[in-house]
């Protein structure tokens, strides 16, 4: 069934106490924080979020509550610097983005051993659910973010974002088709059965979109992962946008289409909005266009843009299984498979 609660349906960020060994591992980093914040008032806590945000630690200090973030080991110093510069610039433009704290001179990043760390004020809020006027606020915040990123200074442009409907992804689908008899061993019986049910739709969408000329949306810095756990909300207003590692230079239509899908399907599953998906998709688009009028020519193609991004993510998860035996993201594959039908129900 479509529009069922999923991994992103938890309403509030969770924080878990660290054990003594984990606290000890943070000692050197904590000792390098601004002196005004030390000593901490209580033990650090770690985010229980999925993915990138799981590297966040909440610190209670005499100057308030902060989030200490460890950057991915795969992120280069230049990528980290550019991401922090983007966040600082967006703060200067009055967008709801956590403001990085200077740690080493004017630098927002702290190097300790092989790790790089940054500090941000903690923003209190619940994850986006779509209840009440949250969908309106999320749509307008998403549009405002994309519009504001358009004139991003050249000095802090992020790296190039993902490509869609690529030859490499097509080859992954071909390999999966050839390996059909091994799906149970590769994915487990339940997930293999679900993938088998979805396979005709995956191939149909791939073949259709591969020959479709999607409109040329503008190339710009864009946040392409605005799912519900990257939007914090208080009193139905977006108070923080998170996870700017997902800000890349790419055709903005894919980022907008996927954001619309993730936010609308959350509203459909949790908020009690009318159960007509087209109504919800249209309502979202109306509010998005209030702050992102340039998206008007892409809105009719949101279904195509969203499905193209979903197919990219499905192929990425399948590639991890085929090439690395990596099953960490298999639970997200279930979510992505549902998104194929949800995108079409919402937008076209």
C-alpha angles and dihedrals in degrees: 000000000000128000097024120151110272142174090305096052096091106115105210134039111253127218125197127205114245123232122236094265092052092048090049090053088058096048097098093047093047091049090059095055120107109291092233089068096053140131097035119234100232133343123309118259128211126223115249091206123129120256126345096003090059087079090067124107126196116223126193110208139168088258096051138277121318138181117230111204128199111206122226114271087230092061114096121224089251092052091049092047092049093048091052091046090052091052093048091049092050089051088054088054090056096250120148097257126133109256114234115236120231109247109166110031104299093341121113092202129075121203116211116169108311094336132089121208140188135189129220135175110262112249115209114221147111125257115266111274103167093239122146108342096341093108091055091049094046093050092049092045091050092050093046092050094052093046092048092049091055095080093038109155112262091236093070103036111142125231124277115289131226124301122228135223091009130174088244092056091046088055090053090055090049091051091049091051091051090048094051094124091057097050094102091055093041100046107011124257098277097049091041090054091049092049090049090054091050097041098091090052092047091053093042092052092044094051093045097047093043089067097034118102103223114202114268101253114195120276110238145126105295137171103235100183107058095150121154095271091057092059120070115198135194123181090352093304127112106244099173140019112204142193105046091177081087091063107106140152106263144120101301094217092076092051093048094045093051093045090051091050095048095045097042095047089051090053091048093051101042115017106063092237116155109294095234103110094200090056091052092046091049092047090052093049092050091056094041091056091055089071101021107041091163089070093070094100092049100047094082087057098047090111092057094044092048095047091048090055092045090052089051090053093046090052091048091054093046090049091054090053095045099042105028107018085237111160100168093105097042091102087060090053088070089056094048093050090056090049092066092068094034093056092053093045091052102042116012 
